[in-house]
Amino acid sequence: SSTAAALELVPGVWSESTGGVAGANIMVRGLPSGGDAPFVTMSINGAPLYGAQTLSFFEQSTIFRIDETIATTEALRGGPSSVFSNGEAGLTTNFNLIKGTDQTKGRVKYSTSDYGLQRVDGVLSGPVGDKLYYMVGGYFRTSPGIRNTQFNSEDGQQVTLQLTKVFDKGVINVFSRITDDHGQWVLPMALGTGNNLGTYSPLGNSTRYRTLQINAQGDSATYDFSRGRGWQGAISGLNFDYNLGSGWTVRDNLSYTKGNADTYGFVPNGNPMSVSALKAKLGTNTIQTVGGKSLSSGYVQSYGSWVVLKELESLTNDISLTKDVENHKLTIGAYQAYWTTNDFWTLGNHIGVENTTNGDILLGGRAIADSISGHWEVDNQGTPVFVGGSWNYGLNEAGDSRVFAIYAGDSWQLNEKVRLDLGLRYHFFNLNFTLDHGSHPDGVTDLTASLDGDDWAGTAAINYAVNEDFGVFARGSKGLFYPNFDNIREGNNYNLTEGTLQDGTIESSLFNQYELGLKYEHKILSLFLTGFVNTVEIYDGGVGSTFAAAQLKTRTFGTEVDAGLSVDDFKIKLTGTLQSGEITESPNAPETVGNKIWRQPGVQFRLAPSYDFQLSNNLNATLYGAFRYVGTRWNDRDNSYELDSYTKLDIGLNVATAGGLTFNISGDNITDSEGLTEGDPRDPAAKNGRPLFGRSINFSISVDF
């Protein structure tokens, strides 16, 4: 259903994919995060999609869509990644595109569902000429979504073209992936108000369009909130691999990304309120909607129409030389990246809304929204004062950043059983930033920044092969983590070592990780077990939050398991994570020291059995399923409350003919579990949460040729 949903298969990863096709929250190994994916890099053919892992209202799965052009997917946690390429110390997920061969082949696939999905995928690959190959593919889709908004809230198309030229001693590959795809941004919703949590959508025809003030001069613009979160742009790249002779190999991975990753969100603001309570608060007998409805019962809630227009550009290049010398595999390389963002935001813009599916707007505009979300306080003179809950925040901002890094590594086979892996990286960082912000941007620059930094990263590991089936390893890594534009906007200067924000030097945040593991694989059984501990320093903030941003240091211990059993036609796969992390230091929020890492479960596992059987000589089938358990999680860094554990069950049947025709039917969340993947990250005290999507049935038919 989304790129982030695929990461639910990876041990050590907590992926909140219930926000829709874009804009997930992805956490790794207890590394603290208030949202998005600050420790996750995604790449195509080994080239990162964007220079930074995350920005406000953006993480890299936002600009990537899985389709039939993907050949393989790789996910690497920890390991040597802190040294090579972009130096990602968390999770690197690489998607390898299908490459053409001498044989022309392809696939056409049609998918539908019980909620009105219509999707067509296709891919074709083959030869163009002598050792020159092509691959072209993509998809078109449209859907009202499981959470029906009264319009098609999920629309998009994508096309990918790749050319591959094979030489006697190497290969060069170029690709471009053009996407125009968006989907509803699903946000926390009111709990306990009688709505069906699996299908409820507050957004509908009544709230689809809003005309909003966009600057301090009073100009306005009309926005269509059916656009949700999406990506309209292109990701292109080049891959080069060539054997120079005498044991030397040169490799280069380049990517260029340009486009718009915009967000149109219908965001809850505080608790729901009963209609009777609102009547009493206002001293009126009538609550009416813009559409003419008089409300006598039920609930209402304040909602904000948030617009984030984000223009992105990125160029990355990773070149390396590898030399095989006796028992050594030596690598030296250089990584460069340049990326920009140009943003316009208007947040807040609150209105009162009927708390039903596709609810109508209440008459009264901002004033009635204030009445729903506001409260009384006593001022310094002891006088009761009403504080409205509505607010506005807008900005125009522009930022660009650069990285240049050199690295070296050695894989040293000490003997037939012991291998030593070493790596070292030196990393140069530069950031420039300009900001105009306030309730609305007014054309006056409020903040500028120009910062530089340099630091090193390193890794060392020892691998011991006990025998052909069993091995153990130990690794230690020091990673790098520099601030992004949003940290600067939020006042993050805790790592400023010299000068000022306008002309200063910063140091990298703390990031250390240690791993100890074993690998066993023999006939019917495989087992990969990894223990880890990490210490990390971050700056935790949140756009539109009721809590203040703060510097934090954390430590997490954990264990990952990835096991498989295969007996004849029966297979079962177990992946899981046990972890426990806490805040160890916080100068800005000392009351949080000792609190547990938030938003991530201490226990999660996925059990996935499958059974292959034959229906006839030309008809083979696979029955499969997945049972997922997610443990309790703290909602926020203050550990205000715990989200309950939940389970989720999926099943499916795949039937394939000898002629290349395949039928698939699958049920997602067949028990209609209402487990919450998050509370309300912007207001932890509010009785809002984001539940799983309700039960859905999907069907597809494909033909390979």
Secondary structure, 3 states (H helix, E strand, C coil): CCHHHHHHHCCCEEEECCCCCCCCEEEECCCCCCCCCCCEEEEECCEECCCCCEECCEEHHHHCCCCCCEEEEEEEECHHHHCCCCCCCCEEEEEEECCCCCCCEEEEEEEEECCCCEEEEEEEEEEEECCEEEEEEEEEEEECCCCCCCCCCEEEEEEEEEEEEECCCEEEEEEEEEEEEEECCCCCEECCCCCCCCCCCCCCHHHCEEEEECCCCCCEEEEEHHHCEEEEEEEEEEEEEEEEECCEEEEEEEEEEEEECCEEEEEECCCCEEHHHHHHHHCCCCEEECCCCEECCCEEEEEEEEEEEEEEEEEEEEEEEEEEECCEEEEEEEEEEEEEEEEEEEEECEEEEECCCCCCEECCHHHHHHHHHCEEEECCCCCEEEECCCCEEEEEEEEEEEEEEEEEEEEEECCCCEEEEEEEEEEEEEEEEEEEEECCCCCCCCEEEEEEEEEEEEEEEEEEECCCCEEEEEEEEECCCCCCHHHHHCCCCCCEEEEECCEEEECCCCEEEEEEEEEEEECCEEEEEEEEEEEEEEEECCCCCCCCCEEEEEEEEEEEEEEEEEECCEEEEEEEEEEEEEEEECCCCHHHCCCECCCCCCEEEEEEEEEEEEEECCEEEEEEEEEEEECCEECCCCCCCEECCEEEEEEEEEEEECCCEEEEEEEECCCCCCCEEECCCCCCCCCEEEECCCCEEEEEEEEEC
